[in-house]
Amino acid sequence: MSLFNRNAKIRKISMFLLDVALIIVSVYMSMELRFEMDIPEHHMMTMLSALPIVVGVYMLCFVFGGIYVIMWRYAGVRDVARLCLLSSIACGITLALNNFMQLELFRGVLVITAILAMLLVGGSRMLWRVFSKDRISGSLGDAMPVMIVGAGEAGAYAVNICNKNPKQLGKPVLLVDDAKNKQGLRIQNVPVRGTISDIPKLATRYGIREIIIAIPSIGNGERMQQILEICNQSRCHTRILSGPAETDAMGSDSAPFIRELNISDFLSRDEIELDTDSIAGYLKGKTVMVTGGGGSIGSEICRQIIRFKPKLLIIFEIYENCAYELEYELRQKYGPDCPVMTLIGSIRDKARLDEVFEMYHPQVVFHAAAHKHVPLMERSPAEAIKNNVFGTRNLLQSASEHGVERLVQLSTDKAVNPTNVMGATKRITEMLIQRYGEKTNMKCMAVRFGNVLGSHGSVVPLMEAQIRKGGPVTVTHPNVTRYFMTIPEAAQLVLQAGGIAKSGSIFVLDMGEPVRIMDLAQKLIRAYGYEPNVDMPIKIIGLRPGEKLYEELLMDSERDKMTKTAHKKIFVANVDKVDDEYFEQMMEKLEAVVGKNDEHTVEVIADVVPTYHPWKKTDDKKAAG
């Protein structure tokens, strides 16, 4: 038996014996009060003969009522109420036994015994809470009781920052760790009480309301998933201590901080291993331009690029606020001389693009600017054509005319057998990449990947906002699935793909297994300490215009011809070539309809992209069936 378990058993036995003594005192004091401090000898003998039965009833009620699994130094109103309820039940039983067994005790004595038992037993617990040497420094007060998972350096850090700000972060009550040699030890006077598998029962025993996972070394692998599943069983709000690689809002290296869980924590994903030499080979000392550089993915690409010491990083963006904030972040992190410049402009404006290319001569371009919100593009198909198709063509023309060495286009899994305008227009941009890769000296490539967690408009921030408001959490369809990747993962693999010298190619990123959105919603709800459809409803709202049940990363014609690259997470989709004359005719048709956002425009897009099957209002009903 471990020292921790032995000490716990001794404490329970000591508490049990103390309660036996207190119940005896309660009975005796009740008799003294009944007879005004002068108990007749006959009644004294009656009391002594009935005492074992009364004490036995109270102790059985206390044991089976769970009094001895409560951590009284952290007891709250519910625990005191439980003691009062159990004393009342014991009182009722002794009154019944007094009648049936003819114990000859006065009913008033038994009632007073119950009142005194509540006061004495409850008072002993409060004294234990105040004076016990085993207590954590300082009482909980209004602070929330917290459990820390991990008793290493990160756990010690979590205890420290919680103790400094208990009203906001909660008060550490105990730690758990699988290391046997840490059981029974203390970190800043907070005890290690058990292992990770003990989390649910420890959370119940000590009234834990929040769990903080403080094991940054395990990453987001299988072990993290196991820990999260165990934490979810406790129905406690779960948060996590950030890893040392995470940064603060200004982009500077920061000390770890406690953050909310996000769905990336639920993705069982190995850490990406980058070939930094190949990336540095085409970025270091070069002028690099990122269109849409202020967006969620574009900005992360910029953060990754600056690590490889380019000569100049150009953030090309139509929306000035995000671009300004990103430039300020990079200068805060890398100093005022950081080689970064923000230029405002639109890829729709070829004259502006020509001006930028003529003045700064970028050698590498990452093209992240696009209209990407599926339902919005269903309502405005012509705008998707103007921006996604002709904006990309403007960029390719200007880049090829000004000696750009390499251009990387960000595509999407929605370009595969598209059911929406956005996906169809991105498929056309893939065709453009193929053509310019074949017809010019510029190395052109597209990188195709799925949903990016945390990007603007993604499902996870929406669900989190709904949970914070009390629900319901909305899901479009119970069987809908999506591929997910974190923003840093996507940005790093885009940079890696850019280093593969295969012009005109469409690279496909390994997105892992598709995630069922219903499962995602349930995990997020449990991470916030709620039970799905019990205290946090999930509402099915139907597929939105342009959405389908599942996404694909490859078309049927590409699947058998897919080839590997030097990087294990990047593949090449060998797509069918498009006839030049036919493609030019289709582009002319698109130019003729960019002035109208109507069904005819959608029909023309379908002519250009044979695999495009426009979404109809009945599609969500078919999917449901």
N, C-alpha and C positions, 0 to 999 in steps of 0.2 A: 504494500500500500504506500502511495506517495505521501510525502510530508503534508502536501496541501489537503489530500483527502482525509488523512488522519486528524489534522487540526480541525477540519470542518466537522468531522464526526464528534470530536470532543466538545466543540462548541454547541452542537445540537443536543448532546446528552446533558451538558451543563444547563442549558436553557430549559430542557424538559424538567430536570430536578428542581430548578428554581421555581418553575410554574407549579409543580406539585406542592412545594412549600407555601407559595402564595395562595393557592386555593385553600389549603388547610388554615392559613391565617384568616382568609376571607370568611370561612365558616365560623371560626372561633369568634372573630370580631362581630359577626352578625348575631351570634348568641349573646355576646356581652351587651350589644346595643338593645336586643330584645328584652333582656332582664336587667337593664340599667346597671351594668357592670357587676352583677351579683347572680351568677348562674347557680340555680339549685343543683345539688348533687345528682338527683334523678335525671334531670335534663342534660347534665354533663355526660352521664353514661349513655343516654340516648344519642347524643351528638357523636360520641366516640364510636359507637356501633354503626352509625350511618355514614361516618366520614369516608371510609374506603369506597363506598358506592358513589357518593357525591364527587369525590376527587376523580374516580375512574371515569365517570360520565364526562366531566370537563376535559380530561386529558384525551379521551377518545375523540371528542369533538375537535379539539385543537390539532391533533395529529392528522385526522382525516380531512380537516378543513384547510390544511396547508400552512398552518401558522409557522412551522419550522423550516419552510423553504423560502420565507420572506427575508430579504436583506434589510433588517430593520433600520440600519443607519441611513437607508435611502427611502424609508417608508413614506407613503403619501396618504391622502385621505381614504383611498380605496382600501388600503391595508388596515387602517384603524377601523373602518366600517366593517371589514371582514371579522376582526376580533370581536366587535360589539355583537355582530350577528351570531357568531358561534357561541358567545356567552349566553345570548338570549335563547338559543336552541338548547344549550345545556340546562338552562334554568327550566325550560318547558319540560324536558325529559325528567329532571329531578322532581318536579312537581307531580308528574304522572306516576313516577315510581313511588313517591311518598304516599300516594293514595292506594296504589295497587299492592305495595309491599308492606304497608303500615309501618313506615319508618318512624312515625310519631314526631316528625319535625314540623315546626310551625311554617306555614306558607310564607309568611313575612320574612322569616329567616332565609329561606331559599331565594327569595327575590333580592334581598339585601346582599346575599352572597354573590349573586350574578353582577350586581352593580359594583361591589368591591373588587370582584375578579377583574372586571374591565379596567378599573382604575389602577389596581396594583400591577397586573400583567402589562397593561399598556404603559403605565408609568415606568416600569422596569425597562421596557424597550426604548422609551425616550431617553432615559438615563444612559442606557447603552449607547445610544446614538450620540449623545453629547460628550460622554466621558471616555468611551472606549479608545484604548490606545491603537486599536486596529483600524480606526476610521481614517478616511482620507482627509487630508488637511482641508479645513473649511467645509461647511455643510453645503448641500445642494442649493438651498434657498429656492429661488425661482428658476434656477438653471435646469436645463434638460439633461437627464441621465444618458450618458453616451458610452458605448462600447468601442474600443479600438481593436482592430484586427491587425495583429503584427506587433511583436514586442522587440523589434530591432531599433535601429537608429531612426527610421521613419516613424515608428510607433512612439518613440520618446519625443520626437519633434511634434507629433500630433497632440500628445498629452500636454506639452509645454504651451502650444499656441491656444489650445482649448482653455487651459487654466488661466491664461492671460485675458481671455475674452469669453468667460463662461455664459454670459447672457445671450450672446450671439451664436456661439459655437456649441454650447452645452458643457457639462461638467463630466470629465472622465470618471467612470465608476470602476471599470475593470478593463483588462486587456486579455486577449486570447492569442495563443501561439501554439503551433504544433511541436515546437521544441520541448522535449521532456525536461531538459535541464533549466528551463525558465519557469516551470510551474511553481507557484508559491512565492516567486520573487516579486519585487516591486520596482516600478519606474516612477520616480518622483512621488513616491508613496501611493501609487495606484497599483493594486495587485494584479498579477497574472493568474486568472481563475480557471482556465481550461483550454481546450483545443478548439480549432475552427469548427469541427463537427459538433461541438457543444453549444454553438451560438444560439440556436432556437430555445433550448431549455434555460440557458443563462439569461437570455433576453427576458424571458417570462419571470424567472426567479428574482431578478434585480430591477424589474420595471424599466428596462431599457427602451428608449424611444427613438434613438438614432444610432447607426453603426457607421464608423469611419474605417475604410480599408486603407491601411498604411503599409503596403508591401509593393513599392514601385518596381522592384526587381522582377516580378512575375509577368509584367507586361499585360497583353490582352490574349494570352494563350488559353489552353484548355483549363489550366488550374484556376485562372481568374473566373472562368465560366462556372466552375464548381463552387467557388467561394460565393459568387453572386447568387447561385441557386440556393445555397444554404442560408444566406442572409435574407433572401426573399421569403423563406419559410417562417422567419420571425415576424414578418409584417412590420418591420421597422423601416423608417426612412434611411436609405443607405447613401452615403457619399464616399468620396475617395480622395486620398492625398495625392496631389499631382506628382508626376514624375519629374526628375531634375531637368529633363530636356524641354519641358514646357516653359513658355514665356508669359510675361504679363502683357497687359493691354498695349503697352508702349513698345513691346518687342524686345526689351532688355532682359537679360538673364535674371531670373528672380528666384527667391527662396520658394520651396514647395508651399502650396496653399491647398485648402480644402475646397473641392468643387463638387458640383452635382454630377451624377453619373450621366453619361450619354451613350447612345447605342453603340458607338465604337468600342466601348468597354465590354459589350456583349458579343463582339465579333471575334471569333477564334482565329486570329491572324498572326502568322509569323512575322517578325520584324523584317522589313525590306532591306536586302543587301544591295547597295548601289556600287556600280563600277565607277568610282569617283574619277579615276584617271581618264576614262573615255569621255565623261561629261566635261571635265576640266579642259580636255583637249580641244573642244569646240566652243567653249565659253570664256576661258581665261584670256584676258587682254582684248576681248572683242566688244564691239558695240552691239548690244542686244536690245531689241524692242519687243514689248509685250502689249498687244492690243487687248482692250478690256482689262488692263492691268489693275484697275481698282476693284474688280469683282472678287468674289470669294475664292475662285480657283486662280484667276489671273494674279491676284495679290500674293497668294501662296507661292506661285511660280516665281514671282519677283523676289520673295524672301529667300527662296532656294537658290536662285541665280546669283544673288549678291554674295553668297558664301564662296562662289567660285571665282571671285575677283575679276569681274568684267572691266573693260576700260570705261564703259558707260552703260547704264541701264536706263532705257527710255520707257516710262509708263505712259502709254497712249490710251486716253480714256475720254469718253463723252461726258461722264458724270464727274464733276470736279470735286465734290466733297470726299468721296471714297479715295480718289487719287491723291488728294492733298493729305489726308490722314495717313495713307500708306507711306508717302514720301517723308512725312514728319516722323513716323515710327522708325523708318530705316535710318534716318539721320540721328535720332536719339540713340539707336543701338550701335551704329557704326561710326558715329561722329559727324560733325558738320561738313567734312570734306568727302563724305560718302558719294561715289560717282553715280548719282541718280538724278533724273530729270523727269518732271511730269509735263506732258504736252496734251493740251485739250484738242480733241478733234474727233471726227466720225469716219468710219471706214466707208460710209456712203459717199464721202466727199473725196474724189480721186485727186483733185487739185491740192487739197490739204495733205494727202498722203505723199504726193510728189514733192511738195515743199519740205516735208519732214525728211524723206529719203535723200533729197538733194542736199540738205543742210547737214545732216548728221551721219549719213552713210552707214546705217546699221548693217551688220553682216549676218546676224541671226535674228529671226522673227518667230515669236510664239503668238499664234492667233487664237485668242480666247474670247474675243468680242462676238456676241451673238444674242439674238432673242431666243430664250430657251423655255419660257413658261408655256407648257402645252395648251392649257385651256385658253389663254390669252391669244395665242397664235391661231387657234381655231376660229376666233372671231375676226381676226385681222390677218388673213393669209397673205395679202399683198405686202404688208409690212414685213412679214417673215421673208418674203422673196427679196425685197429691197435690201434688207440688212444682211441676212444670212447668205443669200446667193450672190447678189450683185456686189454687196460689200466685200465678200471674200474674193470675187473676181477682180474688183478694184485693187485690193491688196496684192493679189498675185501678179497682176499686170505691173503695178508700180514697183514691186519688189524685184521682179525679173528685169525690168528696165534699168534699175539702179544697182545692179550687181550684188544683190543679196545672195549669200552662199547657201543658206539653209532656212527653210520655213516649215514650221510644225503647226498643223491645224488640230484643234481639239474637237473631236467628234463625239458621238454618243451611241449607246446601244439602241436608242430609239430610231436610228437610221436603218436598222435591220428590219425588213418587212414592216415598214412604218404604217401606223394607223392614224397618224396625226401630221399636221402641216409642218410642225417644227422638225420632226424626225425626217420627213421627206425632204425638206430644204437642206438638212444636214447631210443627207445622202447625196444630194446634188453637189454639195461642197466637196464631198469625197471624190466625186467624178472630176471636179475641177482640179483637185490635187493630183489625180492620176495624169490628167492631160498636161498640166504644167511641168510635172515631173518628167514626162516623156519628151516634151517639146522644147524645154529650156535647159540651160546649164545649172539652174538652181535645184538643189536637192529639196524635194517637197515630200512631205509625209503627213498622214493623218493618224491620230491616236484615238481609238474608240474605247470608251469605258462607260460604266453605268452611273447610278445615282451617287452623288457625292454628299456625304454626311456633313451637315452644318452649312451647306451652301444656301444662298438666298432662296427661299421658297421651298426648301426641302421639307419632308414630312416630319422629321424629328423635332425641330424647334416648334412646329405647330402643335404636335402632341404634348410637348412639355408645357406650352402656354395653356393648353386646354386642361391639363392636370392641375396646374397652379390655380386655375379659376374654379376648380371643383367639378370639371367635366360638363358634358360627356366628351370622351375621346372619340373622334370620328375616324372610321375606316371605310374606304370606298367599297370594298368587297371582301367577304370572309376568306377567299382563296387567292387574293392578289399577292404576287411575289415580286421582289425587285432585287437587283444586284446592288450592293453597297460598297463604298470605299471611302476612307477618310480623306479630307482635303490634303494633308501632307503626303499620304500614299499616292494619290492621283498626281500631285505636282512632281513628286520625285520620279515616278515612272514615266511621266511625260518628258522630263529632262533626259532620262535614260534612253527612251525611244529616239529622242532627237539625235543621239550620238551614233545611232545605227545607220550606216551609210547605204541606204537602199531607197533611192528616189522613186516617188510614185507609189509607195507602199501604204497600205492601211495596217497599222499595228493595233492589235487587240490585247488589252491588259487582262491578266488573270484576276477576276473579281471574286474568286472563291465560290462558295455555294450561294444560290439565291436565298433571300430572307423572306419569310412569310410575314406580311405586314401585321396581321392579327397577332402573331407571336411577338413581334416587336412591340406592339402596343401593350400587351400584357406584361412584358418584362419591364417596360418603362413605368407602368402603373405600380407594379410591385416594388420597384426601386424607390418610389416615393412613399412606400409604406401603406399602400392601399391594396385591396383585393378586387381584381377586375369583375365587373358586373355585380359586385356586392356593395361596396361603398364608393366605387368609381365606375359609372356606366360606360359601355362601349356602344356606339351607335353606327350602324351600317347606312351609308348615305348614297351608295351607288357610284359606279364609275363616272368620272368626269369626262367631258367631251375630249376625244382623242386618246383616251387611256385604254390599255388592254390589260388582261389579267397577268401576263408575264412578259418580260423582255427577253430578247435574244442578243447575243454578242456576235453571232455569225449567221449569214444566210445559208440556205441549204446548198447552194452552188459553191460556197466557200468552205464548207465544213470539211470535206474530204481533201481539200488542197491546202489546208492550213499548215504552215511550217513553223519550226522553232527558230528562235534567235539565240544569241549568246547569253541572254538573260532569261532565267527560268520563268519569269512572270510576264514576258512579252512575246507575243506570237504575231506572225504575218498572215493576214487574210488575203489570199491571192484572188482578188475579185476579177470578174470578167471585164474585158476591155470594151469601151464604148466607141462606136463608129463616129469619126470626127464630123462628117457632114451631117449625120443624123443629130448629133449633139448640138451643133450650131443652130440647126433648125428649131430644136426644142428651146434653146435659149432665146431665140427671137420670139417664140410664142410666149415665153415668160415675160419678156420685155413689153409685150403688147397688153398684158393684163395687170401690170403693177399699179395701175390707177384705180382698180376696183377690188373691193373686198367682198366678193360674192361667190356663188357656187361654181361659176364658170372658171374662176381663178383656180379653185380646187381641182376641177376637171383637167385643167392644163397641167397642173403639178403631177396629177396621176398619169398623164401621157408621158411626161419626162421620166418619171420613176415607176416602171412597170410593177415593182413589188409593193407599191403604195396602195393600200385599200382604205379609202376615206372612212372615217368613223361616222356612224349613223346613230340617231337617238335610240334605236332599238338594240344596239350592240350590248349595252349594259344588261338589258333584259335577257338576251341570249346567254351572256356569260353567267348570269345568275341561275339560269336553267340548266 
